[in-house]
Amino acid sequence: MRTPVVRLHLDDAPAEIWLKLENLQPVGSFKIRGAGNAVLAAPHEALAAGLVTTSTGNMAQGVAWMARELGVPATVIAPHNSSPGKLAAVERLGGRVVSVTWDEWWAAMEAGGLDGVDGFFVHPVRDERVMAGNGTIGLELVDDLEFDTVVIPWGGGGLTTGIASAVKTLRPQTRVVVVEPETGAPVAAAVANNGVPVPVEYTPSFIDGAGSGGLLPDMWERAAPLVDDACAISLAEAASAVRVLAERGRIVAEGAAGLAVAAALAGRAGAGRVVCIVCGGNIDPARLAAILDGRVPD
C-alpha cells in the first residue's frame, strides 16, 4: 500500500521531523514491497517449489504473505535471536521457520540459501527486484513532500539503496543519512574510514532489524555513492525514540524504526525538513512494555 507521510509535532525538536509510516503495511513493515516485486517478477514455473528467504522476521513475513497469495509453501531461515513475535506471524501466514545460529544465518544470506532447503530464493538485500520494490518508498516521498534529508535504518543495505537511488535521481541535493545501533555499526565505521569497510564488534539486541558485524561488499559498493552521512545510535536512544513515537505520535514502531527517529531527535540528521523511515512496527509486546516503562529491553 502507499503509506502516509505525517508530521511528528515536537516543539523542542532540532528539525522539522516527518515520518514515512511503513509500519502500516499489511505485514507491518516495508519488506512486502521488495518481496512482492521480486516474486511477481519471477517466472511462474520457478515458484512451484515454494519460496525461501533468510530473515530476522520482516522479510520472512513479506515472503510468507506472497507465498500464501500464490498458494505455494514458504520457508524462512532465521537466526536464533529473531523476534518470537515476528516468527509467530510467519507461522500464522503458513510459513515454516528453520532456526540457525547468527553465523549460520549470515553465511546463508551471503550464499543465497541453505543446503537442504529448496525453493525460489528471495534475497532480502541483494536482489535488484527487492531493491526496486524498496525504491517505491522514495518515489512516494518525492511525490508527497519537499524535504532536505531522509534518514534510513541500515540492516543489509537494500532499503537504503532502493530509497536513495530514487530520491537522488529525482532530487540530487537531498541528503541521505544512514543510522545503525552502536552495538553493530559497520556503515558508520566505513564512513569514518574514508568509505573503506572495516570489521566491527556486533552484539545482538532488541533492535533485530538493523546492525551487524560487517557489510555485504556488493551492497556497500552500490550504497556508498548515495550515502552522505552515517551515525550510530545507543540502545537507550532508540528505545526512547520508540517511546516518543508511541506517546506523542500514537505510533507503534520496532527498534530499527526507532533508530531513524532517534537520530533526528539528537540533531544528527541536521536541520530543515527531515523524513524518518519508520521501517516497521513488529515489536514484541514485552519489549514494547519495557520501553514504555522507561527501560531498554533485553
Buried (B, 14 or more C-beta within 10 A) or exposed (E): EEBEBBEBEBEEBBBBBBBBBBBBBEBBBBBBBBBBBBBBEBEEEEBEEBBBBBBBBBBBBBBBBBBBEBEBBBBBBBBEBBBEBBBEBBEEBBBBBBBBEBEBBBEBBEEEBBEEBEBBBBBBBBBBBBBBBBBBBBBBBBEBBEBBBBBBBBBBBBBBBBBBBBBBEEBEEBBBBBBBBBBBBBBBBBBEEEEEBEEBEBEBBBBBBBBBBBBBEEBBEBBBEBBBBBBBBBBEBBBBBBBBBBEEBEBBBBBBBBBBBBBBBBEBBBEEBBBBBBBBBBBBEEBBEBBEEEEBBE
